[in-house]
Every structure is written in structure tokens, then in C-alpha cells.
Amino acid sequence: MSLETISENRSFGGVQGVYRHRSAATGTDMTFAVYLPPQAEDGPVPLLWYLSGLTCTHENAMTKAGAQQWAAEAGLALVFPDTSPRGEGVADDAAYDLGQGAGFYVNAAQAPWSPHFRMWDYVVEELPGLVLDAFPLDPAAQGITGHSMGGHGALTIAMTHPDRYRSVSAFAPIANPTESDWGRKQFTAYLGEDRAAWSAHDASLLMAMRGYPGEVLIDQGASDQFLDLLRPEALAHAMVARRQAGMFRMQPGYDHSYWFVQSFMRDHVLWHAERLA
Amino acid sequence: MSLETISENRSFGGVQGVYRHRSAATGTDMTFAVYLPPQAEDGPVPLLWYLSGLTCTHENAMTKAGAQQWAAEAGLALVFPDTSPRGEGVADDAAYDLGQGAGFYVNAAQAPWSPHFRMWDYVVEELPGLVLDAFPLDPAAQGITGHSMGGHGALTIAMTHPDRYRSVSAFAPIANPTESDWGRKQFTAYLGEDRAAWSAHDASLLMAMRGYPGEVLIDQGASDQFLDLLRPEALAHAMVARRQAGMFRMQPGYDHSYWFVQSFMRDHVLWHAERLA
């Protein structure tokens, strides 16, 4: 599979790269970013997937999450996928929370979304094959995290494939989308009216049904402007009711922005590095 | 008020003491333990109240929680009250979870408990006056923690008097006693059938009603044999629904014992020391 290099820059002794490829899953060109720490020069390193939120591309977290310094210290690679297919011929919606920039990490089954909006397959199947082939990464040492819609993606993907993702965390995840306007609208559009199909993409329901074999770290800002949409209390209840190993931290004064994410990025990178070592 | 010294021993450069006094609140002799760190030789130090669980005296945590080493390092005093009045003439019950050793940190309003079972007043009013008078302690720097029934006490007392207790944490607290057999039985006996009086002594209800102005730390063992009685999920939900600052940690493999408590005592002592500094 051919990979076009858009840019590569030295960063904290490693390399921050941005790449483009033709995706079979989405039927479009897709852009993503990879950070390789200095340790990757000596052989395969563990990798942490970072899934972004609504409206984001591969670029937001790459430039605003402050993750590279800690990844370099811990010897961890980072992969930042885009959040949806994009471009002409790809369906879209005027709203910021549907269509391009809002893939919700599902495979759409409904028109007009189904031809391209297959972000589950893209993130879980296609992109891993590509990056594991192209970069010095250890396939047995993968963790996953994300912010908001990306936290939803990270949690649902990790609980579905716990064998592959040996560590998981989330920043202010959309925690209970089947009961939120961040979820019902998108699931109706992408998956259809059958709510049975929705539950496989709801972190609180998956937590209640199956949980995660390792420890789970959740950070949530107490001054997040989207708390009513995120529904963190549903996930907190499900975690403790299941006796899920891990911790839920409510961070006073923090909002939903990358100022929040970057403030706790060190904790998350070290959390994953410890578990992927 | 006269204080009888039962024992004093050097411990981690400080002094572990056990004392007895005549309590006006309970109308009995009461025994308690105080650990003074080395820093207390130079002036008043912050203090951390540790409330114990069912069946415990002042002695259990003093000998099994491993708190002194961290308190010495952090310059924090520890106070370990007993869990109930004791002795002849004090009502009791054959069950381990009612009567002597099971005061539940309430003021009993019902016969035969009301004459002596006034542990709320004892812990919140009488004993603080006594220890603040007798030892070099800073009244403006008090925190509170506890285990099981003592975690219930710590949380309910801190939320009722947040002005006085500037930090709070709990190990495996009885989190929702109004909905548990650890609670309904005792509240019925001590407080009577009027459930309105119970809610002031339920950490999950208090969390929903008023919360705590600072950060709250909860540790819970995932293999705790009493999870169904503790109901930690009610507290976790209430904390996050209120956006309560702090964190709830589910610790995999740990049970309800002091092997659990001592494993996380360092975190708790440092948590309080940081907030009382």
C-alpha cells in the first residue's frame, strides 16, 4: 500500500510525520499523523492510538495535546487518525456534529453515509495494518485513548478488542451516546433506527455488558461545557457497578478544550507506557 | 479534662500514644490513639482523623494501617477514635454489626441506645476539643478519612462540616447505607423508623444534596467481599453526577481487609498532607 509523506519534522528527538494514503475502508484519501520517539531508531516501540473528537482532523491533537514530549520520554509512538472521510463526493451535513469531521467511529449502514463512513473498519482494521507495516511498531503493544467523540471511540474499540488494545484511557469521553443528543442523532443517521445496533457503540453499555480486562483511566473536567451531552455519570456508575479496575477522575475547573487534555496528557501517556512495557 | 496516658512509644521519630478519658458525650470511659510526627516537637501540625470500621477499636488502624511512616514523612498527626462506647451498662447486641463496636457515627435517638451511643457528637465535637487542647495540633488544618463504617463516618462528617475538615478520603466506605443491610438495620435501631433522619448519614445522598467543596479521594477493592453491602456504585454515580472534584479508584484484586488499606495508605496520607499544608 502506498504512503505519501506530507511532512516529517524532528520533535523531542523523534519524528513527527504526516502521511496520506488511499483508504479501501472509506474509499477516499485519508490523512493521519504518526509520532515516532527516539527509541524507534533502535527497534519496534509500543504505540498509543489517539482518537480525536468532533470537528477534528489528524492535526488537532498532534499540535495541541502536548503528547510528544511524554511519548519521547516513555519511548511510545503515537498515531493520530482523522475523524471521518472527507472531500467531494463524500456525504456531509451542515451541522458540525454529523458527516465530515464526525464519523463517530462506526461503520455506517444507511444512505447517504454508508459508502464512505466506515471509520470503525478504518481505525480498527485498515490503518493498523498500514502503520504496523510502515513503521517500527510492536503489534503486541498497542494502547488506545481519545478525547470526547474520540474517547467514545477508544473505549468502545478497546472493550470490543481487548486482546489487541492492552491499555485504554479517555479524556471527557462521550460516555453514553444512546441516551444523548451526541449519539442518538448520529446513530440514527449512520446505523438506523434499530437501537440494538447502537449498544455496541455505547461505552457505558459495553462497560455494563463486558468491561475491560485491564485498568481503565478516565479524566473528566468538572467545568466541561458539554457534561449533559457526555453523561459521565453513566460511565462512572457502570464502571463501579462492574467493579472495573481503574479510576475515574473529576478534574475541577477544567473544560472540554485541549487546555484540559494537555494538562493530563502526561498522566495518560505514562499510564499507557507502563502497561505496554 | 483529664487524660490518662495508657502508653506512649517512639515510632518513626514521633510518638504513638494511647489515651483514656471520661466522655461527656457517651457517658463512658473512651480510649483513643494519637500519633504525633517528629515535626510536632517544633509546633502545631496538621491532623488527620482516621475512623475505623465495624468491630474495631482505636487499635486496629493504629497497628495495621501502616500510616505512621507516611505521617512522619509528611508531618501529619493521626487520631484514631474508638468506634462506640463500651463496657458494662452500655447496651449491646449479639450481632457484630450493632451496638458495641458498631456506633455508625450517629447520635442514637432510640432506646436502648440513646444514653451512650452518641458517636457523632463524640467524634465531631468532644474529642476534637480534647485533642486540640492536649496536643500540638493546628485546628485550622484537619482532614478526615476512614475505612468501611469509618469511611461512611469520614464522608458524612466532612460533607456536614466542610469548613472544619479541609480534606477527605475513604477506603471502601459504606457508601449508601439507607439502601443497604449495613445501614437500614443500624439506622432503624439508633435513629428510628423515620427515614428522613437517615439521609443526613448517607454519603451518596449527601453527595447528591451538597457535595464537598474540595477534592474527594475514594479507594475501593474490586475483590471486596462486602461490595453488595457497601454499594460503591451509588457513590460513584453521585460524585460524577454532581461533578464532584476528586477521584474514585477501583483497585483490582484487593479485598476489604487492612491489607487493602495499608496498600494505599501512603496515597491517602499524602493526599491529606498536600491539602492541609
Interface residues (C-beta under 8 A of the other chain):
Chain A: E215 Q220 A222 S223 L227 P232 E233 L235 A236 H237 M239 V240 A241 R243 Q244 A245 G246 M247 F248 R249 M250 Q251 P252
Chain B: E215 Q220 A222 S223 L227 P232 E233 L235 A236 H237 M239 V240 A241 R243 Q244 A245 G246 M247 F248 R249 M250 Q251 P252
